[in-house]
């Protein structure tokens, strides 16, 4: 088990020195776009799992049709639908792999590069500033960051 700080890579309510409002806003918008891509990736994995489940049900249906005496229909389903690519030349695992290896990886790498270049790698600078402007210092549940593991206080 590691003792990694759970807030490492976050701004902890502090803007890196020299970064202007427009840059913070632009990085916030880039982060928002990446979050949408992450959600889309989750839906892509849902698609992958749903098609896999449908394929299993289809196999069961084909078996049951054959057992019920409908061999011609069962054979047609078995021949034309079982094993059919969902996209040209691809099953869903290939769609997921192509997305992950291409668009998703490129997007994540470039978002990281933008943060590294413009904000010292700190994530969610805009969100941290919104949190800081909205929280009530000293109020329960309004701490600027989680408690440190060593028990020391962290901020106002």
C-alpha positions in Angstrom: 0.0 0.0 0.0 1.3 3.5 -0.9 1.1 6.6 1.2 0.2 8.7 -1.9 -1.5 12.0 -1.0 -5.1 11.8 -2.3 -5.0 15.4 -3.4 -1.7 15.2 -5.3 -2.1 16.8 -8.7 -5.0 19.0 -7.5 -4.6 22.7 -6.8 -5.7 22.5 -3.2 -7.3 25.9 -3.8 -4.1 27.5 -5.2 -3.6 28.9 -8.7 0.0 28.3 -10.0 2.0 31.5 -10.1 1.7 33.5 -13.3 -1.4 31.8 -14.8 -4.0 34.2 -16.0 -7.8 34.0 -15.8 -8.2 33.2 -19.6 -5.8 30.3 -19.3 -7.5 28.9 -16.2 -10.8 29.2 -18.0 -9.4 27.5 -21.2 -7.9 24.7 -19.1 -11.2 24.3 -17.3 -13.0 23.9 -20.6 -10.4 21.4 -21.8 -10.9 19.4 -18.6 -14.7 19.5 -19.2 -14.2 18.2 -22.7 -12.0 15.4 -21.4 -14.6 14.5 -18.8 -17.2 14.2 -21.6 -14.8 11.9 -23.6 -14.4 9.8 -20.4 -18.2 9.4 -20.2 -18.4 8.6 -23.9 -15.7 5.9 -23.3 -17.9 4.4 -20.5 -20.8 4.3 -22.9 -18.6 2.6 -25.5 -17.8 -0.1 -22.9 -21.5 -0.4 -22.1 -22.1 -0.9 -25.8 -19.4 -3.6 -25.8 -20.9 -5.4 -22.9 -24.5 -5.0 -24.1 -23.7 -6.5 -27.5 -21.8 -9.3 -25.8 -24.9 -10.0 -23.7 -27.2 -9.8 -26.7 -24.9 -12.3 -28.6 -25.3 -14.8 -25.7 -29.1 -14.3 -25.7 -29.1 -14.7 -29.5 -27.2 -18.0 -29.2 -29.7 -19.2 -26.6 -32.6 -18.2 -28.9 -31.1 -20.0 -31.9 -30.7 -23.1 -29.8 -34.3 -22.9 -28.6 -35.6 -22.3 -32.1 -33.8 -25.4 -33.3 -35.1 -27.5 -30.3 -38.6 -26.2 -31.1 -38.3 -27.6 -34.6 -37.5 -24.4 -36.5 -34.2 -25.5 -37.9 -34.4 -23.4 -41.1 -34.8 -20.2 -39.1 -32.2 -21.2 -36.5 -29.7 -22.0 -39.3 -30.3 -18.7 -41.0 -29.8 -16.8 -37.7 -26.7 -18.8 -36.9 -25.3 -18.2 -40.4 -26.2 -14.6 -40.9 -26.2 -13.0 -37.5 -24.0 -15.0 -35.1 -20.4 -13.8 -35.6 -21.5 -10.7 -37.7 -19.3 -7.7 -37.3 -21.0 -4.7 -35.6 -19.0 -2.4 -37.8 -17.0 -3.0 -41.0 -14.4 -5.7 -40.0 -14.9 -5.1 -36.3 -16.4 -6.7 -33.2 -17.0 -4.5 -30.3 -13.7 -5.3 -28.6 -12.0 -4.0 -31.7 -14.0 -0.8 -31.6 -13.1 -0.3 -27.9 -9.4 -1.0 -28.6 -9.2 1.3 -31.6 -10.9 4.1 -29.6 -8.7 3.6 -26.6 -5.5 3.4 -28.6 -6.4 6.4 -30.9 -8.7 9.2 -29.9 -8.9 8.6 -26.1 -5.1 8.2 -25.6 -4.4 11.2 -27.8 -7.0 13.4 -26.0 -5.6 12.4 -22.6 -2.0 12.9 -23.6 -2.7 16.4 -25.1 -4.8 17.5 -22.1 -2.0 16.4 -19.8 0.5 18.3 -22.0 -1.6 21.4 -21.8 -1.8 21.2 -18.0 1.9 20.4 -17.7 2.9 23.3 -19.9 0.5 25.9 -18.6 -0.3 24.9 -15.0 2.6 22.9 -13.7 0.5 19.7 -14.2 -2.2 20.8 -11.6 -5.6 19.5 -12.4 -9.0 21.3 -11.9 -7.6 24.7 -11.1 -10.9 26.4 -12.2 -13.0 24.0 -10.1 -10.7 24.5 -7.1 -11.2 28.2 -7.3 -15.0 27.8 -7.6 -14.9 25.6 -4.5 -12.8 28.1 -2.6 -15.2 31.0 -3.5 -18.2 29.0 -2.5 -17.1 27.3 0.7 -17.5 28.8 4.2 -14.2 28.6 6.0 -14.5 26.9 9.4 -17.9 25.4 8.7 -18.2 21.5 8.9 -18.1 19.9 5.5 -16.5 23.0 3.9 -12.8 22.1 4.3 -10.5 23.1 1.5 -9.1 19.6 1.1 -9.3 16.2 2.8 -7.5 15.7 6.1 -3.8 14.8 5.6 -3.0 11.2 6.6 -0.4 12.4 9.1 -3.1 14.2 11.0 -1.7 17.7 10.4 -4.1 20.5 9.6 -4.3 21.6 6.0 -5.3 25.1 5.3 -7.9 27.4 6.8 
